[in-house]
Amino acid sequence: MPTYRFSQVNVFSASPLNGNPLAVVHDADDLSEDQMFALARWTNLSETTFLLKPTHLDADYCVRIFTPQGELPFAGHPTLGSCHVWLMAGGAPIKADRILQQCGVGLVSIRRNDVRLEFSAPPLIRSGPIAKGDLAQIARGLGLSVADIAHHQWVDNGPGWCAVMLDSAERVLSIKPDWATLLPFNLGVVGPHRSGADATVEVRAFIGRGGYEDPVTGSLNASLAQWLMAAGLVSSPYTAAQGTVMQRAGRVHLSQTSNTVWVGGQVVDVIQGEITL
């Protein structure tokens, strides 16, 4: 049976065990979609990615992103983790100051910034307020009243995100989700930290379609930043904490230059080897 180079990295933390793990298969062009999906179910991580030769002339590489439930057109921690693995394996970008990743949403620009990588947030494909009935269902799923929700918005950049903002990080951390009620929403919840904390906001990501919480979520933080900064609810740059309830210490760094929101985080190598498929 064929063997493939395999990496497992940790994203959005300088520690090997405090962020969000990602499995990456190198040179995966010969794998079928069924094999990719089967491996994603087997690793049982939030995402497993597969590095492929690009088909777009401007792209440096192509990545396919799978969860145990199916394929995603885009996700944040797989973008940073896959880029790191590609670079560490000897990948040389066409342009010295940018890496261009091809994925389901098209081309995503990535840049190196000191100790971390940063990707440009893809445009939102859905925005605007959450409908009254949906908002009431979300509030019930979070054990809250609608009056507890200070702000709300659709912030979908591919995975189907919507988001609510609460009055404090403490309120965000206290949530115990009712998964049956949150179905089918993929929901981000954000609340401000008190002055002096090492992060501006606390973020949690509830995957209603899968019934689980994601540790540290780049795509959600990307779309949250576009919403929150445009609405004047946070200022650029800022840092988001995520994963606290799950005993993680994820840190996502958000900034805006001109019309581009950049989403950054550190990536740490954890496992290197081969996998037989």
Backbone bond lengths (Angstrom), bond angles and torsions (degrees), N, CA, C in turn:
res aa  C-N    CA-C-N  psi(-1)  N-CA   C-N-CA  omega(-1)  CA-C   N-CA-C  phi
1 M - - - 1.467 - - 1.521 109.69 -
2 P 1.334 118.28 144.83 1.470 120.92 -178.44 1.526 111.98 -65.65
3 T 1.333 115.74 147.13 1.460 121.48 173.40 1.524 109.41 -112.73
4 Y 1.311 116.37 150.56 1.466 123.58 -178.07 1.522 108.56 -133.09
5 R 1.319 115.95 144.32 1.455 119.29 172.64 1.529 109.00 -63.14
6 F 1.324 114.80 141.72 1.454 121.13 -173.79 1.523 109.13 -136.21
7 S 1.322 116.75 135.01 1.464 122.01 176.56 1.515 109.32 -129.68
8 Q 1.331 115.01 147.22 1.454 119.31 168.36 1.520 107.10 -128.61
9 V 1.318 115.09 126.07 1.464 121.28 -176.39 1.517 109.49 -124.07
10 N 1.319 115.04 165.81 1.458 121.81 176.14 1.525 108.00 -116.82
11 V 1.321 117.07 131.05 1.461 122.57 -171.87 1.534 110.09 -117.75
12 F 1.329 114.35 144.73 1.475 124.08 178.84 1.529 112.72 71.82
13 S 1.325 116.80 30.07 1.458 121.26 172.94 1.519 108.60 -160.95
14 A 1.342 116.03 149.43 1.463 120.74 174.50 1.519 111.64 -83.50
15 S 1.332 117.03 -8.30 1.460 122.60 179.47 1.527 109.91 -99.88
16 P 1.333 118.68 145.79 1.464 120.30 -179.79 1.520 114.28 -63.65
17 L 1.328 119.44 -19.53 1.458 120.91 -170.59 1.522 114.47 -123.24
18 N 1.318 118.39 9.23 1.468 120.11 -173.28 1.513 114.92 -110.62
19 G 1.322 119.89 2.22 1.453 120.85 -179.04 1.512 111.63 -115.08
20 N 1.334 116.28 -130.60 1.461 122.30 -179.03 1.523 108.61 -124.86
21 P 1.336 118.75 117.69 1.467 120.30 -177.89 1.520 112.15 -73.34
22 L 1.324 114.55 152.24 1.461 122.02 178.41 1.517 109.01 -141.45
23 A 1.326 117.41 131.57 1.460 122.96 172.48 1.522 108.76 -96.10
24 V 1.341 116.25 136.93 1.467 121.59 -177.87 1.529 109.09 -132.42
25 V 1.329 116.56 128.69 1.456 122.47 174.83 1.522 108.15 -104.89
26 H 1.339 116.22 125.69 1.459 122.12 -179.26 1.537 110.65 -82.31
27 D 1.344 115.67 152.98 1.478 121.76 170.18 1.527 111.11 46.00
28 A 1.322 115.68 55.26 1.462 121.33 -170.45 1.524 113.46 -96.75
29 D 1.333 117.32 20.45 1.473 120.37 -174.04 1.521 113.40 -60.63
30 D 1.330 117.45 -28.20 1.466 119.91 -177.17 1.519 113.21 -84.14
31 L 1.315 118.08 -7.81 1.456 119.93 -179.02 1.526 110.77 -79.05
32 S 1.305 116.64 142.32 1.456 120.83 175.92 1.521 109.98 -81.64
33 E 1.311 115.37 163.77 1.463 119.83 176.86 1.523 110.85 -60.54
34 D 1.348 117.01 -38.45 1.462 120.28 178.76 1.523 111.25 -62.86
35 Q 1.336 117.38 -39.42 1.459 120.35 178.33 1.536 111.16 -66.03
36 M 1.324 115.77 -40.82 1.465 119.11 178.28 1.526 110.83 -61.52
37 F 1.298 116.02 -46.16 1.460 120.44 -178.94 1.529 110.54 -64.19
38 A 1.346 116.49 -41.05 1.461 120.38 179.74 1.528 111.14 -63.39
39 L 1.341 117.56 -39.43 1.464 120.12 178.93 1.527 110.60 -67.67
40 A 1.334 117.24 -38.90 1.462 119.90 178.04 1.522 110.98 -62.40
41 R 1.314 117.44 -38.40 1.464 119.89 175.71 1.525 110.61 -66.05
42 W 1.338 116.08 -37.59 1.464 120.67 -177.00 1.526 112.08 -70.33
43 T 1.347 117.50 -44.12 1.461 118.82 178.45 1.523 110.73 -66.20
44 N 1.353 115.70 -31.48 1.469 122.71 178.90 1.524 112.17 58.57
45 L 1.329 117.29 25.69 1.455 121.22 171.18 1.527 108.66 -85.77
46 S 1.331 116.24 167.52 1.461 117.85 179.50 1.522 110.58 -61.29
47 E 1.354 117.79 -35.67 1.462 121.14 174.15 1.528 111.19 -146.33
48 T 1.331 115.04 147.38 1.463 124.73 170.18 1.520 106.52 -127.26
49 T 1.336 117.65 135.45 1.468 119.65 -176.41 1.518 111.23 -121.18
50 F 1.336 114.24 160.68 1.447 122.65 -176.06 1.517 108.62 -132.68
51 L 1.333 115.95 120.99 1.465 121.94 -179.16 1.520 109.76 -86.37
52 L 1.335 115.37 128.04 1.459 122.62 -176.03 1.523 110.03 -129.62
53 K 1.329 115.64 163.55 1.468 119.80 171.79 1.531 108.41 -68.21
54 P 1.330 118.43 140.01 1.467 119.72 -179.54 1.522 111.25 -73.71
55 T 1.319 115.28 152.58 1.461 120.56 172.08 1.525 110.82 -106.24
56 H 1.333 117.42 -14.79 1.466 122.04 175.91 1.522 108.49 -87.87
57 L 1.321 117.22 134.26 1.466 121.27 -174.46 1.523 112.90 -62.31
58 D 1.328 118.40 -30.10 1.459 120.81 -177.20 1.523 113.57 -88.10
59 A 1.338 117.40 -11.08 1.465 120.40 -174.28 1.525 111.05 -81.02
60 D 1.339 115.18 147.63 1.460 120.93 175.29 1.516 111.72 -85.32
61 Y 1.300 117.70 -34.74 1.461 122.79 176.86 1.519 107.75 -158.15
62 C 1.320 115.58 168.41 1.458 121.87 176.39 1.525 107.86 -119.40
63 V 1.318 116.82 145.18 1.462 120.78 177.00 1.527 109.48 -132.19
64 R 1.325 115.28 139.35 1.458 121.27 169.41 1.519 107.77 -111.93
65 I 1.322 115.31 138.59 1.461 122.48 -169.49 1.527 108.51 -120.31
66 F 1.336 116.35 120.68 1.459 120.98 -179.33 1.524 110.93 -122.38
67 T 1.324 115.69 139.21 1.454 122.87 166.52 1.533 106.96 -101.35
68 P 1.334 118.56 173.13 1.475 118.76 173.58 1.530 113.40 -64.05
69 Q 1.339 117.00 -12.55 1.466 120.44 179.50 1.530 113.55 -100.39
70 G 1.341 118.37 -15.23 1.458 119.62 -178.47 1.516 112.31 155.73
71 E 1.331 116.12 -170.32 1.463 121.58 -175.25 1.524 110.77 -93.20
72 L 1.341 115.78 144.74 1.456 123.03 175.72 1.529 110.07 -111.25
73 P 1.336 117.35 142.69 1.467 119.35 176.04 1.523 112.82 -73.70
74 F 1.339 116.56 -24.19 1.463 121.68 -179.23 1.516 108.99 -162.09
75 A 1.322 116.08 146.90 1.467 122.28 170.88 1.521 107.29 -157.52
76 G 1.333 115.91 149.79 1.457 120.16 -169.83 1.509 115.11 -79.36
77 H 1.343 118.09 -53.77 1.460 117.07 -177.79 1.525 111.79 -67.61
78 P 1.345 120.54 -31.86 1.463 118.99 171.20 1.529 113.75 -64.59
79 T 1.339 117.28 -30.14 1.469 119.60 177.85 1.525 110.51 -66.89
80 L 1.327 117.40 -49.84 1.461 119.90 -179.82 1.527 111.15 -67.09
81 G 1.331 117.22 -44.07 1.463 119.88 -178.88 1.514 112.98 -64.86
82 S 1.338 117.00 -42.08 1.461 120.46 179.28 1.517 111.40 -65.91
83 C 1.324 116.59 -39.87 1.460 120.64 178.06 1.530 110.35 -62.70
84 H 1.321 116.54 -44.79 1.472 120.63 178.46 1.524 110.62 -58.75
85 V 1.319 117.24 -46.49 1.469 120.88 -179.53 1.514 110.55 -63.19
86 W 1.332 117.05 -42.65 1.474 120.61 179.13 1.528 110.45 -61.47
87 L 1.304 117.76 -44.03 1.469 121.33 179.30 1.528 111.02 -65.35
88 M 1.334 117.70 -44.52 1.463 121.24 -178.48 1.529 111.84 -66.23
89 A 1.335 116.59 -24.53 1.467 120.61 177.45 1.525 112.53 -83.92
90 G 1.327 117.84 3.48 1.456 121.66 177.50 1.506 114.83 103.39
91 G 1.329 117.61 9.20 1.457 119.85 178.39 1.520 112.09 -62.93
92 A 1.323 116.09 134.13 1.471 122.04 -179.29 1.524 108.63 -118.21
93 P 1.331 118.44 113.68 1.465 119.95 -178.09 1.518 112.39 -67.17
94 I 1.314 115.55 151.25 1.467 121.33 178.18 1.518 110.23 -62.56
95 K 1.344 116.96 -41.76 1.458 122.47 178.55 1.528 109.09 -106.70
96 A 1.323 116.07 134.56 1.461 119.87 -174.29 1.522 112.87 -64.29
97 D 1.328 117.55 -30.97 1.469 119.91 -173.91 1.519 114.02 -99.15
98 R 1.336 118.79 2.91 1.456 121.92 -178.48 1.520 110.25 -149.16
99 I 1.339 115.31 147.11 1.456 122.02 166.32 1.517 106.08 -111.70
100 L 1.320 117.20 134.23 1.463 120.86 179.11 1.521 109.05 -112.00
101 Q 1.327 115.55 115.18 1.458 122.57 179.30 1.525 109.80 -97.53
102 Q 1.305 115.98 130.51 1.457 122.04 172.45 1.530 108.51 -93.88
103 C 1.336 116.15 129.57 1.468 120.40 177.01 1.521 107.97 -151.05
104 G 1.320 116.87 -167.78 1.458 120.14 -172.91 1.505 115.13 -61.73
105 V 1.350 117.96 -28.73 1.463 120.04 179.69 1.524 112.42 -89.71
106 G 1.317 117.81 0.45 1.468 121.65 -178.42 1.510 110.91 115.43
107 L 1.340 116.23 -139.01 1.461 121.99 -178.96 1.521 110.18 -98.50
108 V 1.332 115.81 131.25 1.460 122.55 177.47 1.528 107.86 -117.43
109 S 1.329 115.60 127.43 1.463 121.57 -178.88 1.526 110.03 -87.13
110 I 1.337 116.06 135.24 1.466 122.93 179.83 1.523 107.69 -128.59
111 R 1.338 116.69 140.09 1.456 120.59 177.05 1.521 110.01 -129.60
112 R 1.337 115.15 155.11 1.463 121.17 176.49 1.515 108.61 -95.20
113 N 1.338 115.84 129.97 1.459 121.88 -177.72 1.526 108.63 -133.76
114 D 1.334 116.18 95.12 1.463 122.05 -179.54 1.532 110.11 53.97
115 V 1.345 117.44 -112.21 1.458 120.36 -172.83 1.521 113.14 -89.86
116 R 1.319 119.25 0.40 1.455 119.20 -176.08 1.527 111.64 -137.83
117 L 1.329 113.61 164.28 1.451 122.54 172.15 1.526 108.53 -99.51
118 E 1.347 116.45 151.82 1.453 121.90 178.96 1.524 109.42 -136.20
119 F 1.311 117.38 133.97 1.462 120.10 175.31 1.521 109.81 -109.91
120 S 1.327 114.98 151.08 1.463 120.06 177.15 1.526 108.72 -81.51
121 A 1.313 115.81 129.62 1.458 120.39 -177.12 1.524 110.54 -63.29
122 P 1.321 118.13 127.13 1.468 119.55 176.83 1.521 110.29 -68.23
123 P 1.312 117.64 157.43 1.469 119.57 -178.80 1.520 111.68 -66.14
124 L 1.317 115.53 151.30 1.457 120.33 176.02 1.523 109.84 -71.90
125 I 1.323 115.45 138.67 1.466 119.78 175.74 1.529 110.85 -99.93
126 R 1.329 115.98 -9.66 1.462 120.77 173.32 1.517 108.18 -150.51
127 S 1.311 116.66 133.91 1.460 122.39 177.09 1.530 107.91 -142.33
128 G 1.318 115.98 -170.18 1.459 120.33 -179.82 1.519 111.83 95.36
129 P 1.333 117.20 167.74 1.467 121.69 -175.55 1.523 112.59 -67.28
130 I 1.326 115.54 154.37 1.461 122.22 175.98 1.530 108.44 -79.46
131 A 1.313 117.29 136.74 1.469 121.25 -178.94 1.526 110.99 -60.79
132 K 1.324 115.26 151.35 1.465 121.78 -173.30 1.526 112.33 -55.91
133 G 1.326 117.20 -45.27 1.460 120.39 -178.96 1.519 112.56 -66.28
134 D 1.347 115.78 -41.40 1.463 119.77 177.82 1.521 110.93 -64.84
135 L 1.342 116.39 -39.73 1.460 120.06 -179.55 1.534 110.64 -64.40
136 A 1.320 117.06 -38.92 1.465 120.65 177.84 1.526 110.43 -63.93
137 Q 1.332 116.96 -40.48 1.467 120.72 178.41 1.532 110.45 -65.43
138 I 1.332 117.16 -42.33 1.470 121.21 178.40 1.520 110.60 -61.91
139 A 1.322 116.85 -44.41 1.465 120.38 179.10 1.530 110.46 -58.95
140 R 1.331 116.94 -44.38 1.472 120.13 178.27 1.526 110.30 -61.69
141 G 1.331 116.62 -41.39 1.460 120.54 -179.41 1.513 113.55 -65.35
142 L 1.342 116.78 -22.54 1.463 121.65 177.96 1.522 112.34 -97.29
143 G 1.315 117.36 -1.14 1.466 120.81 -176.76 1.512 112.50 71.83
144 L 1.338 117.18 30.95 1.460 122.79 -176.86 1.527 110.17 -122.21
145 S 1.304 115.61 171.15 1.460 121.17 167.04 1.527 108.07 -98.88
146 V 1.305 116.81 160.00 1.467 120.42 177.21 1.525 110.07 -58.84
147 A 1.338 117.10 -32.97 1.466 120.57 179.94 1.526 112.69 -65.27
148 D 1.339 117.73 -20.43 1.467 121.16 177.81 1.523 112.35 -75.36
149 I 1.328 117.49 -13.94 1.465 122.08 -176.85 1.527 108.49 -92.38
150 A 1.335 115.46 113.58 1.466 120.06 -176.55 1.515 112.28 -76.35
151 H 1.340 117.03 -38.04 1.469 122.54 -178.40 1.522 108.04 -148.81
152 H 1.331 116.34 154.33 1.472 119.81 178.11 1.514 109.53 -151.18
153 Q 1.343 115.98 155.98 1.461 119.94 -175.17 1.530 109.23 -169.55
154 W 1.337 115.71 146.59 1.461 120.41 162.89 1.526 107.78 -76.62
155 V 1.334 116.14 131.61 1.472 121.26 -177.73 1.533 108.86 -135.56
156 D 1.306 116.22 49.58 1.462 120.96 -172.19 1.524 111.57 -84.90
157 N 1.337 116.95 118.38 1.466 122.07 173.50 1.523 111.24 -115.61
158 G 1.319 116.91 22.53 1.461 120.88 178.55 1.517 112.98 142.13
159 P 1.357 118.88 -54.10 1.465 120.02 -178.41 1.524 115.31 -79.06
160 G 1.329 118.58 -2.37 1.460 120.54 176.80 1.509 115.11 92.66
161 W 1.321 117.90 27.41 1.462 121.19 -174.32 1.529 113.52 -69.28
162 C 1.332 115.55 138.62 1.457 123.05 159.14 1.520 106.45 -125.18
163 A 1.325 118.45 164.42 1.460 119.92 -171.55 1.512 111.30 -147.78
164 V 1.335 114.28 150.29 1.460 121.30 172.65 1.521 108.27 -129.89
165 M 1.335 115.72 148.22 1.463 121.72 176.89 1.524 108.46 -114.08
166 L 1.351 115.27 130.33 1.460 122.17 177.18 1.519 109.16 -103.32
167 D 1.333 116.41 177.52 1.464 119.58 -172.37 1.520 114.02 -81.79
168 S 1.352 118.48 -11.78 1.458 119.14 -177.29 1.515 110.91 -159.79
169 A 1.337 115.38 156.74 1.462 121.08 173.88 1.522 110.79 -63.09
170 E 1.329 116.36 -36.01 1.468 120.01 179.85 1.524 111.05 -60.65
171 R 1.324 116.70 -40.88 1.470 119.74 178.06 1.531 110.26 -65.04
172 V 1.323 117.01 -40.12 1.469 120.86 177.51 1.528 110.05 -60.35
173 L 1.319 117.16 -45.43 1.466 121.32 -176.21 1.524 112.24 -69.40
174 S 1.328 117.95 -21.15 1.472 121.06 -177.00 1.524 112.96 -83.57
175 I 1.317 118.87 -8.77 1.468 121.85 -173.67 1.525 111.07 -66.88
176 K 1.336 115.03 135.92 1.466 122.86 171.02 1.529 106.05 -122.13
177 P 1.337 117.45 101.05 1.469 120.04 -170.54 1.524 113.47 -70.07
178 D 1.320 114.64 146.06 1.463 123.31 169.29 1.528 106.08 -97.99
179 W 1.337 116.03 101.04 1.461 119.96 -170.78 1.521 113.03 -63.53
180 A 1.312 117.03 -38.06 1.466 119.50 -178.91 1.521 110.89 -62.09
181 T 1.337 116.76 -36.92 1.460 120.16 -179.35 1.522 111.14 -76.17
182 L 1.341 117.95 -32.96 1.470 120.60 -179.46 1.529 113.09 -73.24
183 L 1.334 117.91 -20.24 1.461 120.06 175.88 1.528 109.50 -59.54
184 P 1.335 122.51 130.05 1.462 128.00 11.53 1.537 113.66 -106.68
185 F 1.317 118.74 23.11 1.464 120.10 -170.85 1.532 111.96 -79.43
186 N 1.321 115.38 141.67 1.462 122.42 162.40 1.527 105.66 -100.04
187 L 1.325 115.63 110.65 1.453 121.02 -163.61 1.521 112.31 -120.94
188 G 1.317 115.64 130.53 1.455 121.65 169.58 1.515 109.73 -101.98
189 V 1.348 115.87 138.45 1.467 121.60 176.83 1.522 107.19 -124.67
190 V 1.324 116.65 130.33 1.462 121.55 -175.23 1.526 109.45 -134.43
191 G 1.331 115.42 145.59 1.456 120.61 175.93 1.512 110.22 -152.72
192 P 1.338 118.23 148.71 1.465 121.50 -175.30 1.524 112.57 -75.72
193 H 1.340 115.19 140.81 1.460 121.27 170.27 1.523 109.54 -80.86
194 R 1.310 115.51 159.24 1.461 120.65 175.26 1.522 110.23 -70.20
195 S 1.309 116.48 155.09 1.454 122.28 178.83 1.525 110.15 -56.12
196 G 1.343 115.81 136.57 1.452 120.98 179.12 1.508 114.11 99.72
197 A 1.332 118.26 -12.94 1.462 121.01 176.69 1.525 109.97 -70.81
198 D 1.345 116.58 160.50 1.466 119.65 -178.97 1.527 112.44 -81.04
199 A 1.331 117.08 -0.81 1.461 121.81 175.68 1.525 108.70 -135.01
200 T 1.315 115.78 150.38 1.465 121.02 -179.67 1.516 111.72 -78.55
201 V 1.331 115.62 -40.54 1.466 120.82 -177.32 1.522 109.68 -136.03
202 E 1.324 114.87 158.72 1.465 123.00 170.73 1.523 107.57 -108.25
203 V 1.340 115.47 135.55 1.463 121.50 -176.67 1.524 109.22 -125.44
204 R 1.323 115.71 140.06 1.466 121.13 168.86 1.520 108.88 -130.26
205 A 1.332 115.74 146.74 1.466 121.83 -177.48 1.518 109.01 -122.80
206 F 1.326 116.90 115.54 1.457 122.88 -178.96 1.529 108.85 -108.11
207 I 1.335 115.94 118.18 1.466 121.40 -178.06 1.518 107.29 -95.46
208 G 1.329 115.24 90.71 1.453 120.05 -176.39 1.509 113.09 -60.86
209 R 1.346 116.80 -35.26 1.468 120.21 -178.10 1.527 111.58 -70.25
210 G 1.329 117.32 -21.27 1.457 120.17 179.53 1.520 113.16 -110.66
211 G 1.337 116.53 -15.67 1.445 120.05 -179.82 1.511 113.67 71.99
212 Y 1.332 117.16 40.48 1.463 119.89 179.29 1.523 109.97 -148.38
213 E 1.326 115.30 163.91 1.455 122.15 175.34 1.515 109.33 -102.44
214 D 1.331 116.73 133.77 1.465 120.77 179.17 1.529 109.40 -89.18
215 P 1.337 118.84 137.26 1.469 120.40 -174.15 1.520 114.54 -64.41
216 V 1.346 117.50 -55.18 1.469 121.23 -179.22 1.523 107.06 -145.25
217 T 1.317 117.33 124.96 1.465 120.87 -162.16 1.522 111.21 -125.27
218 G 1.331 116.96 105.85 1.458 120.99 -177.42 1.509 113.86 -67.97
219 S 1.343 117.14 -42.66 1.471 119.06 -177.89 1.518 110.66 -64.04
220 L 1.325 117.63 -41.81 1.462 120.43 178.49 1.517 110.94 -64.33
221 N 1.336 117.64 -47.09 1.462 119.37 179.67 1.522 111.61 -62.79
222 A 1.330 117.09 -33.07 1.465 120.15 176.55 1.513 111.09 -62.20
223 S 1.329 116.37 -47.76 1.470 118.95 -177.57 1.518 111.80 -74.64
224 L 1.342 117.17 -34.56 1.466 119.16 173.79 1.525 111.00 -59.00
225 A 1.329 116.60 -44.43 1.468 120.13 -178.53 1.521 111.31 -61.51
226 Q 1.329 117.14 -40.58 1.464 119.66 178.75 1.528 110.78 -61.59
227 W 1.317 116.42 -42.16 1.464 121.33 178.75 1.525 111.35 -69.58
228 L 1.339 116.88 -53.89 1.462 121.16 -171.69 1.521 112.20 -64.84
229 M 1.334 117.22 -39.93 1.460 119.11 -179.39 1.523 110.85 -72.49
230 A 1.328 117.67 -39.99 1.462 120.13 178.96 1.523 111.68 -64.77
231 A 1.332 116.62 -33.37 1.460 120.95 -179.20 1.524 112.83 -85.78
232 G 1.326 117.19 -2.60 1.461 120.41 -179.54 1.517 113.70 74.46
233 L 1.333 117.82 20.33 1.465 121.16 -179.12 1.523 112.24 -86.41
234 V 1.337 117.92 -21.00 1.473 123.53 170.86 1.526 107.09 -140.49
235 S 1.330 115.58 164.01 1.462 121.11 177.65 1.523 109.81 -113.94
236 S 1.318 115.97 148.99 1.470 121.92 176.81 1.526 110.20 -85.13
237 P 1.343 118.21 139.35 1.465 128.81 -7.29 1.516 110.51 -84.57
238 Y 1.349 115.41 162.08 1.455 119.00 174.33 1.531 109.12 -148.46
239 T 1.330 115.27 165.25 1.459 121.78 -179.80 1.520 109.12 -119.15
240 A 1.326 116.20 133.83 1.455 122.15 176.35 1.528 109.37 -106.06
241 A 1.332 116.22 133.26 1.462 122.19 171.75 1.523 108.25 -95.80
242 Q 1.321 116.16 140.12 1.468 119.81 177.42 1.522 108.92 -151.14
243 G 1.321 116.68 149.65 1.462 122.10 178.08 1.515 114.37 96.04
244 T 1.321 117.84 1.14 1.468 121.46 -174.23 1.524 111.70 -56.99
245 V 1.322 117.43 -46.59 1.461 121.71 -178.52 1.528 110.80 -63.57
246 M 1.335 117.26 -27.68 1.460 122.46 -178.53 1.529 112.00 -92.83
247 Q 1.328 116.83 14.30 1.467 123.61 -179.25 1.529 111.50 61.09
248 R 1.327 114.91 36.73 1.460 122.67 171.09 1.525 107.39 -111.26
249 A 1.309 115.81 167.99 1.475 119.73 178.15 1.527 108.02 -135.54
250 G 1.328 115.97 56.04 1.453 120.66 -179.84 1.515 111.86 -68.98
251 R 1.332 115.68 141.11 1.456 121.88 175.62 1.522 108.51 -133.19
252 V 1.335 115.35 123.09 1.460 122.52 -179.95 1.524 107.42 -115.01
253 H 1.336 116.79 128.71 1.460 122.42 -175.88 1.528 108.78 -104.39
254 L 1.333 116.28 121.39 1.457 123.00 -175.21 1.519 110.08 -117.01
255 S 1.337 116.09 136.39 1.463 120.46 176.76 1.519 108.74 -150.91
256 Q 1.329 114.83 162.70 1.457 120.21 -179.88 1.514 109.72 -130.25
257 T 1.334 115.94 129.95 1.457 122.50 172.61 1.518 107.64 -126.50
258 S 1.334 116.06 125.22 1.476 120.70 -174.27 1.528 108.31 53.22
259 N 1.331 116.98 -120.76 1.458 120.27 -178.41 1.521 112.86 -103.36
260 T 1.338 117.61 13.20 1.461 121.27 -175.88 1.519 110.89 -109.92
261 V 1.331 116.16 130.33 1.458 122.05 171.41 1.523 107.81 -97.25
262 W 1.341 115.90 128.02 1.461 122.03 179.48 1.516 109.60 -107.25
263 V 1.337 114.73 137.17 1.462 122.56 -176.52 1.520 107.78 -121.43
264 G 1.347 116.38 115.14 1.453 119.75 -172.23 1.508 113.59 -123.27
265 G 1.337 114.21 156.02 1.452 120.63 176.05 1.515 110.51 -169.74
266 Q 1.317 115.41 159.23 1.452 120.79 177.83 1.523 110.41 -82.66
267 V 1.341 115.75 154.26 1.460 122.69 177.39 1.518 107.74 -129.88
268 V 1.344 116.46 133.26 1.460 122.17 -177.79 1.526 108.73 -122.80
269 D 1.340 117.48 132.59 1.461 122.10 174.66 1.518 109.38 -72.37
270 V 1.337 116.73 135.19 1.459 121.07 -179.91 1.551 111.17 -122.37
271 I 1.329 117.59 -48.44 1.465 122.25 -176.81 1.518 108.97 -131.49
272 Q 1.339 117.45 134.92 1.458 123.15 172.62 1.530 107.61 -130.81
273 G 1.333 117.65 135.61 1.460 119.59 179.50 1.507 111.82 -179.86
274 E 1.329 115.46 -151.51 1.458 122.64 178.78 1.527 109.11 -129.73
275 I 1.308 114.20 151.96 1.458 120.15 176.95 1.526 107.97 -129.38
276 T 1.327 116.69 138.91 1.458 122.51 -178.95 1.515 108.92 -104.56
277 L 1.332 115.10 125.58 1.477 120.01 -177.37 1.520 110.20 -130.14
